[in-house]
Amino acid sequence: MCVAACAAAAPSRGDDATVNLGKRRAAASEVEWELREANHPVLGPIRFTARKAPAVTASAGGKIVSQAYVSCQKQAGRIAIELTNALESNLAGGLAPSQAPRLTCYSTDLRDDSMGIRDLAAKWATNQLGDSLARGLAVADLRRCISIEILQEVTLPAGASPPSQKVVLELLPYDRSFDAVAVACGEKTAYGAVKAPVPAAAPAAAPVATASTAPQPAAAWKNARTAAKGQTNVRAGPGIATAIVVKLDPNTPLQVQHAKDDWWRVRSSGRAPVNGYIREDRLQIE
């Protein structure tokens, strides 16, 4: 994705070449990213950025909807990348990779005034839904890249021909929301005094549940899904007066824990990070 656009603009010398080109690439991109906070079931408290709209790839099995999440593991000060893929006709399901995803870094090569292309080392783990997660990545390594291409080979449902489909996504290490994730991991902002993006969360006046403030009932976590019809609101607290954090599609898998009255605390069952509360009549508890 970046080869032609980045190579054409590559400067000949200068320590700031990658930063300047990275900013220009991010500014030219039509993909918008959104900054959020969550309590991830595997990573714990994170600040993360994700595409505002998922990528869509045509395939023999139907349209594939793909998303990338770039998180700061606050306790470790490291970056995690999570990838999700699903058929548009079955968003609650997942498509597993047929092989480990690849991260390709496009950077300036000041030794011969050309564009450097190399793979970034990453260890991927795939969960039962087919989502891929790589963690422990150093911010500094990612920010040596003007652009990072994510190449996946996604396994299609049985009977599809061909049996897999290539899916390509692009990460922009100098996008402003990515920059805010880097700052959360202890790096300096690449934008100087420019204010970092504000997380797309509840208004300041609304109470927001966090890992430290949310109720911690003794009840066990249970498997559940959102209601079969219509979108379901995930709220910041156990009440309709609290802010809506996110809206979930029908039959989205979750884990739930009773909080108070007819409200349940919910968390992700492996896909996009979710942390909040849902009213019992919008849940199918298993």
N, C-alpha and C positions, 0 to 999 in steps of 0.2 A: 504493500500500500504506500509506503513512504519513499521507495527507492527513487522514483522520478522527481517527486516534489522536493525531497530533501537534497538530492544530489545537485539539482539545478541551482539551489540557493546556497550551496556549501561555500563558506569563506575559505580563504587560503591559509590564514594563520590566526592565532589568538586563543588564549585560555578560555575565553567566554564563548567560543564558537558553538559548543553544544547547548549552552543555556540559551543563547540568542536564537539558534535554529529551532530549539525545542519550543520556545515561546511562539515563534512564528508558525510552526506546524500546528500547535494547539489553537492559535487564533484562526487559522485557516480551516480547521476541521468543522464539519457540519454536525458532528455528534456532540450532544450536550451531556454533561455529567452532573450528578447531584450528590451533595455531601450529606451524610447522616451519621447518627450514633445508634448503637445497638448493643445488646448483650448476647453475643453469639453462643450457641450451645457447645461449640468446640473451642473457639478462640477466647471466649470470655468478653469483657468490655472492649469494644472496638469503636474507632471512628473509621468510616468507610465511604468510598465513592463508587457510584454505579451509573451506568447509562440511564438517562431519563426515559429513553425508549429502547427496547431490546433490538438486537440485530435480527433480521429475517433472511433465511437462506432457502431457496427452492431446492427440493430434493424429490427423488422417486417416491418417497413415502408421504409426501406432503410438505408444507412449509415448516421449517425448523426455526423456533424462536430461541435465541441465545442471549445470555447476559454474562457480564463480567463484573466482579466485585473486588475492589482493591482496598484492603483494610490495614490499619495500624494496630498491631497487637501491643496495646499500651504497656503492659507489664514487661514484655520482652524488647520493646523498641524495634520490632521487625515488621516487615510487610508480608501480608498473606494475599494470595490471589485465588479467588473461587470462581469456577465456571459452571454455568447451568445451561442445559439444552433440553428442549421438549418440542414435541409436535404441536403446532398451533391448534390441532383438533383434540389434543389431550395435554393441556398445560399442567395438570396435576401429576402426570407421569414424567419420567425422565429418560433421556437417551444417554447411554454410557459411551465413553470413548473406546475405540478399538485398540488404541495405543496411547501412550502418555502424550499430552499436549506438548508443543514446542514453543519456546519463547525466543524470538529472533530480535536482536538489538541492532538498530541502525544508528550509527554514530559517525562523527567526523574522524578521519584518519589524517592527522596533521603531519605524518611522516612523508606522505606523497600527495597531499592535497586531494584525496579521494574520499569516497564514502566507505566507511567500515561496516561490515555485516558479520555478526557472530551470534551464536546461540548462547543463551543464558542458562546456567545450571539450575535446575529446580527438581525437587522430589515431589511427585504427585500422589495423592491418595484419593480413591474413588469410593463414595458411600453407596448405600443400597439403592438410592434414587438415581445414581449415575452422575452425581455432581463431583467435580474434580477440585481438589484443594492442594495448593502448594504454600507452605509457610516457611518462615525463617529467612526471608529474602532481605538483604541489606538495602536500605534506601539509596546509599551512595552508588551501589552497582546499577540500580535501575536508572538513576539520574545521569549516568554516563551515556544514556541513549536519548537520541532525539525522538524516536518512536520505537515502540515494541510491538511486533506482530505476534499474535497468538494463533497458532495453527492447530486445529483439532481435526481428527477423523472420527466422526460420530457414527455409532452403530445404529442402523435403521431397524424397524420391526421386521420380524420373520416374514419372508416372502418378497421383500423389496429387492429390486434389481436396478443398480448394484446394491450390495448389502450395507454400504456405508456412504457417508457424504462428508466432503471437506467443508469445514466452517472456519472462516478467518475473521478475527477481531483485531482491533488496534488499541493499544494503551498509549497514552500521551503523558510521559513523566513530568511535563511542564504545563499541563492543564492546571488551572487555578484550584480546582477541587482536589486533584492529585497532590498539588503543592501543600494544601491544608492537611492532608493525610501525612505527608512527609514531615511537616512541622509537629504534628502530634507524636511522631516517632523521634523527636529531638533534633531534626535537621533545621537549618536556617531556611527561611522562605526565599524563593528565587525572585520574589516581587518586591523586595525592599520594604518600604513603608506602606505599600498597598494592603488594604485590609483583606484578610483571607475570607473566602466565602462562608456564609452563615449556614449551619446545617439545616436541611429541610425538615424541620421538626415543628412542634407546637409553638404558638405565640408565646412570648416571654411570660405573660401573665398566667398561662395555663400550667397546671401541675404536671410534671413529667416524671414517670416512674423510671428509676435507675436501679442498678444492681444493689446499691447500698440503701435505697429508700423504699423500694417496692416491698409489699408484704411478703413474708416468707412462711406460708402456712405449712403445717406438718403433713398435709395430705400428699400422697404420692402423685407423680406425674402420670398421666394417662394419654393414650393415643386418641386422636380425634381428627375430624375434618370440618371445614366450614360448611354452612348450609348448602344444599344442592342447587338452590335457585338464588340468583342475585348476588351482588358483591357484599362482603361482610366487613364492617368497620372494626379495626383494631384501635382501641382508645388508650390514652396515656394513663388512665386510672380506672378504677372499678365504678364507673358512673357515666350516664349520658351527658353530663355537664363538662366532662373532660374532653380534651382535644383529640381529634382523629389523627393517629400516627400514620396509618396506611390502610388501604382497602384491599381485601384479598378476593381472588376469584372463587367461584363455587368449587367445593370438594378439595380445597387446598389442605394437604396433610399438616398437622400440627401436633404438639404435645401441650396438654392442659393440666392445670392444677387449681383446685377450688380456692377462691380468694375470700369472697364474702357474699352473702345472699345469693343472687342468681348470676354472679359475675365470676369468670374464670380467668386466671392468669394464663397467657399463652406464650409459647416460644417456638422457634423454627424446628421442623422435623428433618432439616437437612438442606433445604433450598435457601431462598433469600433470607437474610437475617431478620427475625421478627421478635419483638418484645413488647408486650402490652396486655390488654384485657379485652375479652369478648363476652357479651351477654349470652347466657345459656341457650336461649332460643335460636341463636345463630350458630350452634355447634351440633355436630353429630358425634357423640362420645362413644368410643368403642368399649 
